[in-house]
Structures are given as C-alpha cells and as structure tokens.
Amino acid sequence: MQLFSIFGNPVAHSRSPLMHNAVFKNCHYPACYTRTHLLDGEKLKETFFSLGLSGANVTIPHKEAAFNACDEVRGFAKKIGVVNTLVNENGKLIGYNTDADGFMYAIREFQKVQKILVLGAGGTAKALVSRFLEEGMQVSVLNRSASRLEYFQTLDCQVSTWDDFILAEYDLVVNTTSAGLSSSDFPAPKNLILQILQNTHYVADAIYGKLTPFLELAKEKGILYKNGADMLLGQGVLANELFVQGKLSKEAIQNAMQKSFEL
Ligand code: NDP
C-alpha cells in the first residue's frame, strides 16, 4: 500500500485527499492519500521521508520551499522555481509543477485568448505567466505590492501596481491572488476591478470551493467565467499520472477524479 499526502498551511480546506482517494478507490489502486499540516517549509523533505510517502502535493505557502527541497526538478517547474508535486523515486525527491497545465485545461473552451491580465504575483502567477508566454500570449501582471513584481520584470510582460496601472482591453483576466478565499476582498480596489471587467471577454479565478466576490461581480456583468475547480481537476489528473507511473490511463484517472467533485 503506497501513501501520498498534501502539505500546506492551512491545509484543512484542501480537496486533494478526496480527489486522489477517489481515483485509488475506483481504480482499485493500492494507495491512500492524506493531508499534513506543515508549519515550517524547511521541514518538508524530512517530514516527507519520515512519513514514508511515495509522493505528495504542495500548496500555499510551501511551493517555493518544495522547489528547494528537491534532489531533482523536472520540466516546467525547473523554469519557474515552483513545485506542486513531489515523487519519491528510489529515495530521491523529484519535483514537478502541474498547476499551469491544469489551468490551460480549465480554459480550453475559451476562444482566441491572446491578451491576458493576471491579478497577483505569487507562486500561481509565476507558473501561469510563464506558461502563457510560452504560448505566445501577451501578458500584463497587476499586483498589490511592488516587491513581488521584480521577478516578472525579467520576463517579457508588462507589470504594474494598483497605483500605476493603465487600463487596456483583455481577452481574459485571471485572479491568482488569495483575496476572496476567506475574506470579502477583491483582488484590487473595487473601482479598478469594475473598469477591468468592462474590458474583458472572459474571467477565471484560481480559488475553488466558492464564488469569490470577483467572480460574483463578473457573473453579475454577464461575463463568461471559470472558477478554480477546473484548474484543480486538471492539476490533480496530471499529478496522479505522476504518482501511478503509467499503471492507470489518463482517462480512468480523469473519470474517477471528476466524480469526487460531485461529492
Ligand atoms: P502566494 O502566497 O504565492 O501569492 C499570493 C498573492 O495574492 C500575492 O500576489 C499577494 O499580493 C496577493 N494577495 C493576497 N491577499 C491579497 C489581498 N487581500 N488583496 C490583493 N492581493 C492579495 O499564493 P499562491 O499563488 O500559491 O496561491 C494563490 C491562490 O491560488 C490561493 O487562493 C490558492 O488556493 C489558489 N490556487 C488554486 C489552485 C487550483 O488548482 N485551483 C492551484 C494553486 C493555487 P502581495 O504581493 O501584495 O502580498
């Protein structure tokens, strides 16, 4: 029996145990997935091995610590320095990032997305912005604080804070801030958000499990939107594929995981 877990702080709200256990149970795969409340990101590696885990996911605020904890980082995670999936490969900790591809999966119905505004500049924004740029999209990043924008200044995108933001037209606006997760905050001052919503075709939010004030407003304006559940499903399917290493088909994983969203 293999054991998997999610590390985070907080972690009680995470749907990952439900999603991955749905796959293991429905596909008769001998594994179990639990959650680990981790306060100190520095302790990630020793906790992972002391629990005897075969793999794990990592959520806020430890994704950058997870990158540093790995013996080897593969694929897209190497480019952005952010890891959300860990695999135990013969006693070595291997890191991956499945968030960005999960998001691309979530917005696959949105047509002709070329100009994107990303709200927030944390780990999720790093992953998504790099992925959008890989696709040749035009990207702007708007964040509350200037310090986190430094990373994005080295990329081929426009950056601004709430104070120096200049409004333009967008195909898609994505909220990657945690504003609205456990508060009634908007990702930027409401008057700015109202103007932004008047100038976009689509909206998406990384937060799942609730309609954020940002999405509520988008809905009120009749804008087509996606919440974080589709992104969560996408990243989960890709992570589970890494956990089971070819022993289950992607289709079987996706069907079983999708069912957990009906619970
Ligand atoms: P980080 O802690 O790395 O970044 C948080 C960002 O949010 C920062 O840019 C911060 O701005 C901004 N922020 C926080 N509070 C506010 C506020 N009240 N008003 C405006 N901006 C704010 O977080 P992550 O990138 O790891 O995660 C962000 C969100 O995305 C979380 O809610 C997480 O649950 C969700 N998520 C969902 C996924 C899914 O599969 N659906 C996958 C990954 C993440 P500043 O720099 O000014 O502090």
Boltz pocket constraint, residues with backbone or C-beta under 6 A from the ligand:
constraints:
  - pocket:
      binder: B
      contacts: [[A, 59], [A, 60], [A, 61], [A, 63], [A, 99], [A, 102], [A, 120], [A, 121], [A, 122], [A, 123], [A, 124], [A, 125], [A, 143], [A, 144], [A, 145], [A, 148], [A, 175], [A, 176], [A, 177], [A, 178], [A, 179], [A, 180], [A, 181], [A, 185], [A, 186], [A, 187], [A, 188], [A, 205], [A, 206], [A, 207], [A, 208], [A, 228], [A, 229], [A, 231], [A, 232], [A, 233], [A, 235]]
      max_distance: 6.0
